[in-house]
Amino acid sequence: MIEWYNEKLLPRGLPELIYQICPRRVSPLKIIVNRRKSEESICGSVKKATKPHFHIELYPTVIFQDNQTYGQTVKWGVRSFRYWVIPLEVTLHEIGHCLHIVGLLKIPSRDEEEMANLWAFQKMEVIGRRNPRLGQPDGFIGGLPGAYIIRERAQKLDFSQGPRATFNFDDYRAYKCGGQYG
């Protein structure tokens, strides 16, 4: 069982995918999406609250920063796809920490961060084999990333060039391949 708080800040469809992927052995799990984080560069954290419960806190304002370089997947894809993949990767990474705490993560590694990364990448491979778009639903991306994309697009628009100024090739590519777009 996974309880979500403030999941509207994440891309649409992400909680459903995490629910399907998350091992039942780490439940009950509470995933709290916070609006702000005072520390920079921390995308998420795991807290073991009571004996059976885990709390994962995600910080989308840090995750969606323009210069965020978390993981390997941010180097490719249109912005809307990156805004889908990065929170997926961060959430799976934090679930990997939960598995490590419970003792279910049996990946040979030197440190806990590396084990959580390996588990997240293995799960992303499983998702990628089933769906090359990594489970990204069709249509608008929604949530906080959708607001960031709309704000960024409004800043880039130059109406002095006429109606062609509103054309966004990345959104067109995402729309044509069935991905989420801003």
Summary of the structure (lengths in Angstrom):
residues: 182
radius of gyration: 17.2
end to end distance: 30.6
largest distance: 60.9
contacts: 533
relative contact order: 0.17
helix: 52%
strand: 12%
